[in-house]
Amino acid sequence: MSNENTPVFEIPEDFNRGLEEKILKANEDKTLVKWNKLLPELMMSDIILAGMFQSGQTEQKANLLILQHEGRNLVPFFTSPDRMKVLPEEQLKNLNMIKMRAGDFFHSIKGMGTVLNPSSEYARLFSGFDTKVLAVEFAQSISAKAANQNNKEE
């Protein structure tokens, strides 16, 4: 693996642009109604993770970037490479990026706290409880969609 900040995927210029516009509007809504409506879309969206990723013949290993906030460890995730510019440039040089569906990410971190687009106007903090609940809701949604698709095919 190289020590350069090389994406493992191609990033379209408009990657998550519509989602980011909705995040801004949701962050302005003090009632959180817009965030509640946005969460299913976020869970189905591809996001960017930073870390050190290695693939072997039988397994893949990921050492995700972890940030500390008020004494808590948080795994950051990003809607676009532009949101990653808050990270120190020296740190970015030693990290790789991968793309993953947000719902799969929440499921994989097993209840850790996380932060979307840290230190930006697109930021949102998710507690460990939030990530557990959203991961379960995402899994149920995926199962329901699969069941509906199987029923249509029969």
N, C-alpha and C positions, 0 to 999 in steps of 0.2 A: 504494500500500500504506500502511496506517495505521501509526502508531508505537505503537499500543496492543497489548497482549498479547491478541490475539483469535484463538481457535482457528479453523482452517480446517474444522473438523468438530465435530459435537456429541459430547460425552463423556458416556456413560451413567454413572450414579452408581456402578455396580458394575464399571466398566471394569478388567479384568485382576485383579480381587480374588482369584480362584482361583489365578491364576498367581503372584501375590505371596505367597500362603500357601505355595506350593510352593518359591518362591525362598528364603523364610526357612528352611524345613526343609532345603533343599539346602545353604544356607550353614552350617548347624549340623553337617552331615555332613563330617567330616574326611577320609573315604575318597574323596570326590567321586563316589561311585556315584550318589547322588541327582541331582547336577548332570548327569552323563552321561545319565541317563534323562530329565531335564528339557529338555535342549538341543533335541531335535526339536520339542517343543511351543513352546519359546521362538521358534524360527525361523519357526514358522507363525503366531505371535501378532502382533497389531498393537501397535506401540509408538509413543511420542511423541518427535518430534525438535523441537528449538528452533533457530531461526535466522531469517534473512531470506529470504523466498521470493517470487520474482517469476515471473509467467507472461506470456509474450509470445504473438504469433500463431503462431510456429513452434517455440518452445523454452521450456523452463522453467529458471530458474536458482535455485540454492540455495546460500546462504552459511550453512553449518551452524555452530552454536556449537562452539568448540573450547576445551577446558580444558587446562592444563598440569599435569602430575604428574611429579615427579622428573625434570624436563627433557624429558619426552616430551609430544607433542601427542596428546590423546585426544578423540574425538568422544563426547559424552555422549548417552545415550538413556534414556528413562524409561518405566516401566510405567503411570504415572498422573500427573495434574497435581499430586497431593499430593507426589510424589517430587521435583517440580521446585522445591519451596519452599526447597531448599538453595541455590538460586541467589539472588544479591542482588536484592532487589525492584526496584531501579533498572534492573538489566540486563533483568529480565523484562518491564518496561514497553516495551522496545524490540525485543522478539522476538515472532515468530509461532510457532505450533505447527502441525505437520502429523502425520498418522497414516500409518504405513507398516508393512508386514509386516517383521518383524525380518530374515528371510532376504534380502529384497530390499535392505534397508538394508546388511547385511553385504556383499552383492554390489556395491553402489554405492560403498562407501568404499574399495574396491580395496586391501585389506590394511592400512589404518590401524588403529591401536589404538583401542579404545573402552572406555567404562565405562558399565555399567548402573546407574542410580540412584545417582550418586556421593554420597559422604558420608552414606549411610544404611545401615540394617541390611539393606536389600534390594540392596546394591551387589555388583557382580561386575566384575572387570577382564578384558578380552579383548585379548590382544596382537595385533599385526598378523598374525602367523602363525595365531593362533586364528581371526581373522576370515576369512582366506583359506580355511582348511580348512572352516570351517562354511559359507561361501558355496558352495563346491564341493559339499559334501554336500547342502546345501539344493537346489541346482540339479539334482543327480542324483535326489533324492527327488521333486521336482516333475515331472521328465521321466518317472520310473517311474510316478507316479500318472496322468499324462496318457496314457501308453501303455496302462496297465491300463484306463483309462476308454474309450479308443478300441477296445480289444479287446472290451469288454463291449457296446459299441454295435453292433459288426459282427455 
